[in-house]
Amino acid sequence: MDAEGVTAVAATTAGIVMGVAPLLQAERVHRRRHSDDVSAAWLVVLILGGGAWLARGLVIDDVPIIVGNVVVVVSSIVTLAVVLRYRGHDAPARAPE
């Protein structure tokens, strides 16, 4: 495999791994049943930025950019939905330390 192929595989893999990162926050919010400490604006920025890069990837027909940003947009939308679902729920009471 030439350098272009290696970097394409590396970029696609990194894009997917980075793209699923918001789902870690979604899982945490779902487990705790509240999201008041999570920025919905951060997720909107990820969705808009990922959407712009996705559009760019489609225009130039660049598969690593397309794949990575599809993952970013989808996982950010899912995470935003979870955050909004639990927005305003009371945080569980903490045990005294």
N, C-alpha and C positions, 0 to 999 in steps of 0.2 A: 504494500500500500504506500502510495506517495504521501508527501507532506500535506497536500490538500485534503486527502482522504482521512489522514490521521487527525488533522485539526477539525474536520467536519464531525467526525465521531466524538472527539473530545468536547466540542462546542455543544453538540446535541445532548450528550450525556450531562454536561454541566447545566445546560438550560432546563432539562427535565428535573434534575435534583434541586436546583434553585427554585424552579417553578412550583414544586410541591411544598416548599417551606411554609407558605401561609396555612396549609392544612394542619401543621403542627399547632398553630394558634387556634384553629377551629376545634381541634380535638380537646385542647385545654379548656376552651370556653364551654364546650359541651359537657365535659366532665365536671366543671365547677358550677355550671348552670347560671353564670352571669358573665357579662362582658363590658361592664362599665369602665374597666381599665384598659380596654383595647380601642385603638384609634380606627374608626370607620373611614376617616379621611385617608389614612395610610393605604387602606385597601382600595379606595377609589383611585388613588394615584397609581397603584400597581396595575389596576384594570386599564386605566387610560394609557399609561406608558406601554404596557404589554400590547394593548390594541394598536397603538401607533407602530410599534416594532413589528407586530404581526402584519399590518398593512404593508410596511416596507418589505418584509420578507416575501409577501405575495407578489408585490410589484417586480422585485428582482429575481423571483423564483429561487429563493435560498432556503433549502429544506431545514438546515439547523436553526435558522432564525424563526421559521414558521413553527416547527415542532416545539421549541422551547417556549415560545410566546403563546401558543395555544394552551400549553400546560399552565403558564403563569395566569392567563386570563381566566381559565376555567377554575383553577384552584382558588384564585382571589375572589371570584364571584361566589363560589361555595362558602368560603370563609366569611365573606360579607353577609351572606344570608344567615349563617349561624350566629354571627355577632349581633345582627339586628334582631334575630329571634329571641336572644337572651338579654337584649338591652333593657335596662330598667328593672331587671329582677334583683331582688335583694341578695347581697353577698352573704354567704353562710357566716354565721357568727364564729369568730376565732376563739379557740380555747385560751384561757389565760396563760401567759408565759411565766 
